[in-house]
Amino acid sequence: LAALGIDEPVHLVGNSFGGTIAYAFAAAHPDRVASIVTIEAEPPTQPWADRVGLMLENTRRDLGREDTYAWLQKTFGSHYVRLSRLAYRRLQETSMADEIPQGPLLDLEDLARIQQPVLSILGSDGFQAEDPYLLQSVLPDCHTVIVPDQDHSVLVESHRRVRDLTIDWVHRHQAVGVPSGEGA
């Protein structure tokens, strides 16, 4: 933001890990954020880190097996196989699977600093299906929208719905004095 010369608060929009980063940024720089929209994302807390660490470990293991690629080919086609092989290479060539779950993590005090309005868009069958309204109980100004019959890939499968929700949210939380179409 500094490099772009943007001084006014911005609307952060993040999908999956991008949303996790948005929460961390808002907690660290609350004066730089006008609102937050996340899609299938949650703040980087210890329970999140535990789940992500296990998921990355399982993904690294499963993507190392040829029978996984055979199943992906049969179920989703060659494009998904190519993407999965790329993901496996990244997991093998980098330390991200070990480092991401290690932090930095937020605690309840950090989350309380996120005073900006938050829109949490979730798939009914996504990673937060067990307790989709948990963020509303933790964040002071959070609204949750659940997209029916969707899993973690709600942005891909219901991109028009997510787009409409996001645009409406940003318009409703436009900073006073900033004309529509200008600013963040």
N, C-alpha and C positions, 0 to 999 in steps of 0.2 A: 504493500500500500504506500509506503514511504517512497519507494522508487518510482511509483506512478504519480506521486504528488497528490494522493487522495487523503484528505484530512478529515472529511466528515465520516460519521459512522456508516458502515456498509451492511448490507443484507447478506448473510452467509447462507449458502445452499450447499449441502453435502450429502452424497449417497454413500451408505455403508461406512467404510473407514474415513471417507471424506467428511461425513457428519460427525464422527468421533473427533476428528481434528477441529471441526468448527466449534464443538463444545469446549475443547481445551483452549482454543484461541479466545473464546468469549470469557472464560473464567480468568485468563491471564490478562486480557485487554478489554475489559467491559466498556470502556469509553469509545472503542473503535467499532462497536457492533450495534446496528439498529435493530435487527431481528435475526432469527435463525430458522431455517427450514432444513430438516433432516429427513432422509428417506432410508428406512430400515437401518437406523443408526442409534447408538446410545453413547453416553459420555464414557471416557476412559477411566472407569473405576476398577477396583480389585475384582469384583465378580465378572465384569466384562473381560478383564485380562485373563482370568482363569478359563473362561469359555473360549476366547480367541486363541489362547495358547494350545488348548486341546484340539481345536479345529485345525490350526495350522500344522500341528504334529500329525494328525490323522490325514490331512491333505497331502503332506509330504510323503507319508507312507503309501497312501493309496495311489498317488500319481506316479509312483515308482514302479508300478506293476502294469504289465502289458494287458492283463485281463480288464483293467480299468478302462484302458483306451478302446478295447474291443466293445465294451458295454457302451461307452460314450459314442462310438461310431454308430452302433446299432440304434441307440436311443435318440441322439441329437444330430449326428452327422459329422462330416469331416472338419467343418469349421470349429466345432467345440473341441475336437481332438487336437487341432493345431493350437488353439488357445490354451488348452490344458497342458500340452507339452511345453509351451512357453512359460506358463506359470510354474511348472515343475522345475524348469531350468533356473528361473529366478529364485525359487526357494532353495535350490542347491547351491547357487553361486553367490548368494548374499546371506547376511546374518539376520534378515528381517523376521524370520519365523521365531528366532530366539529373542530379538530385541523388542519387537512390538509389544508383547505382553508384559515387558518389564517396566514400561512407563515412559514418561512420567504419568502418574495416575492422579485422579482427583478424588478428594474425600467429600463428605457432606458439607463441610465449611466452604470448600471450593465451589461446589454446586450452588450453594446459596448465593454466591456472587453473580450468578447468571440471572440477572433481573430482566433481561430483554425478553420480548415475546418469542416463544418457540412454537413452531408447528412441527409435530412429529408425524410423519406419514409412514404407516406400517402396512404390510400385507397381513391378512388374517391368519395366514399359515407361516409367517416369517419367524425370524429368530426370537422375537419378543412375544410370540403368541400366548405363552403361558400367563403373562401379566402385562398386556399392552398399555395399561394406564399407569404403570409404575412411575414413569417420568412426570406425569401430572401430579403425583403425590410428593415428588421431590423438588421439582422446579417451580418457582413461584408463579410463573406466567406461561404455562404450557397447554397447548391444545393438541389432542391426538385425533388423527383421522385414520380409520382402518379401511383399507381397500379389500373388499371381499374376494375370496378365491384366489389370492395372490400369496406368493412366498417371498423370499428375500429379493427376488429379481423383479419386484413391483415396478421399479423405474423402467425396466426394459419392456415388461409385459403390459403395463398400463401407463405408458409415457404421456399420453394426452391428458389423462386424469391428473397425474402428478404435475404436469406443466400448468394446467388450469388452476390447481390448488396453490401452486407456488406463485404464479403471477397475481392471483387474487390476494394472497397473503402480503406480498411486497407492496402492492397498491394500497392495501388497508393500513400498512405500517410505514408508509412513506413519511419521511421527516417533514415536519412543519416548515414551510418556507422553501422547500425544494420542489420545483415544478416537476410533474410527471415527465419521465424521459431524461431528466438530468440527474446528476449525482450518482449514487450507488445503485 
